[in-house]
Amino acid sequence: MPRPFTLKRFTDPHAFVAAAEPFMLQREAANCLQLGLLPAVVAGLFDDAYQAIVEGPEGDVALVALQTPPHRLILSDVVVRDAASGSAAAGAETVAELAETLVEALLEPPVDEPACDGPLDVSGVLGPVALAAAFAEAWAERRAVPVSRTVQERVYVCTEVTRVSGVPGAMVKAGLDQVDLLVDLVARFREEALPYEQPSTREQVADVVRRDLASDSGGLWLWEHAGRVVSLAGARGATRHGVRVGPVYTPPELRGHGYATALTATLTEHLLASGRRHVTLFTNLANPTSNAIYQRIGYVGVTDRDVYDFGQPVG
C-alpha cells in the first residue's frame, strides 16, 4: 500500500519559502524558530541547508523540515487534513507515518532528486513532542545509533505585557563598543543554559554578537543599575508578525533582584510597541523559575518541543 505522504525537497530557497511559509504562518508562534531562519536561508547563509515539505493525501502541506548543518533537523507543527471531516488532528499512527517518510527520504533520497548527494547526516532533531519522539526512534533504529532526549522546551507567546515595578535600573540598547562585555555574557549564558550544545569559540560567539547588533530584529539589550550592566536580553528571528526573545541572562552573583524579569518585560513591551503583534521565547521545562517568571509578565505557553541527539553507530 503506498504511503499517504510525499516528501518534496527544495534546492531553491525562494521556492521552499513559497511552499513552506504560508503553512507555518498558520501557527506562527509555534513555528517561530523555522520561520525566523527563512531570511537567512534565502540570503544564502546556509548553502547546504536541507529544505523539504511533506504533503498529505490531499496534497496539502502537512509538515516542514529544515536543517542547517551542523545543527539539528527542525520539524514544524503537523497539520493533516481529512477531506471528509475537515479535521486537522494527527494521531499516533499518522505521526509515525510522517516520521517514517522523513527517515526514508533522508536515508534513501531518490536518485533523480536535485542535488542528491546521498544520505543526509542528522545529528539531532527538534520538533513537536510526539513527532520528535517518533522520528528519533525511527532514525535510531535505522541507523543503529544511540539516542537521548536532551531537553524539553516550551514555546511561549506574549501579546500584552504585565508590567514589572520596583526593580531598580533601566533598559538600554547595547552597542558595538560593548562587544567584549556582550561576548562574555553570551558565552556564560551558553555554558550555563545550553551545556548540551556544541561548545563555541570566543570568535564564534563574537560573530553571533556582531550579527545580533546589526540585525533589524531587535538586537541586544542590557539592564543597567547604578552604572553597572546587570542583565542581558536579545531579540532575533523575526517572523511575519513577531520576533523571538533570547538569550536572557543574569550572572549568578547578580540574581535575585528581578533584573532579568524587568528587562524581559520591558524589552517585550518595546517590541510590541514597535509594531510586532506578538513576541515569543523558548524555555527549558527543567527550569521552573524561568517558566514562572515569563508567565507572570504575560507569556502564555503555546506548544512544547523536545530535542533528541544521536550518537555514533553502535558496533
C-alpha positions, 0 to 999 in steps of 0.5 A, spaced: 500 500 500 503 506 498 504 511 503 499 517 504 505 522 504 510 525 499 516 528 501 518 534 496 525 537 497 527 544 495 534 546 492 531 553 491 530 557 497 525 562 494 521 556 492 521 552 499 519 559 502 513 559 497 511 552 499 513 552 506 511 559 509 504 560 508 503 553 512 507 555 518 504 562 518 498 558 520 501 557 527 506 562 527 508 562 534 509 555 534 513 555 528 517 561 530 524 558 530 523 555 522 520 561 520 525 566 523 531 562 519 527 563 512 531 570 511 537 567 512 536 561 508 534 565 502 540 570 503 544 564 502 547 563 509 546 556 509 548 553 502 547 546 504 541 547 508 536 541 507 529 544 505 523 539 504 515 539 505 511 533 506 504 533 503 498 529 505 493 525 501 490 531 499 496 534 497 496 539 502 502 541 506 502 537 512 509 538 515 516 542 514 523 540 515 529 544 515 536 543 517 542 547 517 548 543 518 551 542 523 545 543 527 539 539 528 533 537 523 527 542 525 520 539 524 514 544 524 507 543 527 503 537 523 497 539 520 493 533 516 487 534 513 481 529 512 477 531 506 471 528 509 471 531 516 475 537 515 479 535 521 486 537 522 488 532 528 494 527 527 494 521 531 499 516 533 499 512 527 499 518 522 505 521 526 509 515 525 507 515 518 510 522 517 516 520 521 517 514 517 517 518 510 522 523 513 527 517 515 526 514 508 527 520 504 533 522 508 536 515 508 534 513 501 533 520 497 531 518 490 536 518 485 533 523 480 532 528 486 536 535 485 542 535 488 542 528 491 548 527 494 546 521 498 544 520 505 543 526 509 547 526 516 542 528 522 545 529 528 539 531 532 532 533 531 527 538 534 520 538 533 513 537 536 513 532 542 510 526 539 513 527 532 520 528 535 519 522 539 517 518 533 522 520 528 528 519 533 526 512 534 525 511 527 532 514 525 535 510 531 533 504 529 535 505 522 541 507 523 543 503 529 545 509 533 544 511 540 539 516 542 537 521 548 532 526 549 536 532 551 531 537 553 524 539 553 522 546 551 516 550 551 514 555 546 511 561 549 507 567 546 506 574 549 501 579 546 500 584 552 505 585 557 504 585 565 508 590 567 514 589 572 515 595 578 520 596 583 526 593 580 531 598 580 535 600 573 533 601 566 533 598 559 538 600 554 540 598 547 547 595 547 552 597 542 558 595 538 563 598 543 560 593 548 562 587 544 567 584 549 562 585 555 556 582 550 561 576 548 562 574 555 555 574 557 553 570 551 558 565 552 556 564 560 549 564 558 551 558 553 555 554 558 550 555 563 543 554 559 545 550 553 551 545 556 548 540 551 550 544 545 556 544 541 561 548 545 563 555 541 569 559 540 570 566 543 570 568 535 564 564 534 560 567 539 563 574 537 560 573 530 553 571 533 554 578 537 556 582 531 550 579 527 545 580 533 547 588 533 546 589 526 540 585 525 533 589 524 530 584 529 531 587 535 538 586 537 541 586 544 539 589 550 542 590 557 539 592 564 543 597 567 543 599 575 547 604 578 552 604 572 553 597 572 550 592 566 546 587 570 542 583 565 542 581 558 536 580 553 536 579 545 531 579 540 532 575 533 528 571 528 523 575 526 517 572 523 511 575 519 508 578 525 513 577 531 520 576 533 523 571 538 526 573 545 533 570 547 538 569 550 536 572 557 541 572 562 543 574 569 550 572 572 549 568 578 552 573 583 547 578 580 540 574 581 535 575 585 533 582 584 528 581 578 533 584 573 532 579 568 524 579 569 524 587 568 528 587 562 524 581 559 518 585 560 520 591 558 524 589 552 517 585 550 513 591 551 518 595 546 517 590 541 510 590 541 510 597 541 514 597 535 509 594 531 510 586 532 503 583 534 506 578 538 513 576 541 515 569 543 521 565 547 523 558 548 524 555 555 527 549 558 521 545 562 527 543 567 527 550 569 521 552 573 523 559 575 524 561 568 517 558 566 514 562 572 517 568 571 515 569 563 508 567 565 507 572 570 509 578 565 504 575 560 507 569 556 502 564 555 505 557 553 503 555 546 506 548 544 512 544 547 518 541 543 523 536 545 530 535 542 533 528 541 541 527 539 544 521 536 550 518 537 555 514 533 553 507 530 553 502 535 558 496 533 
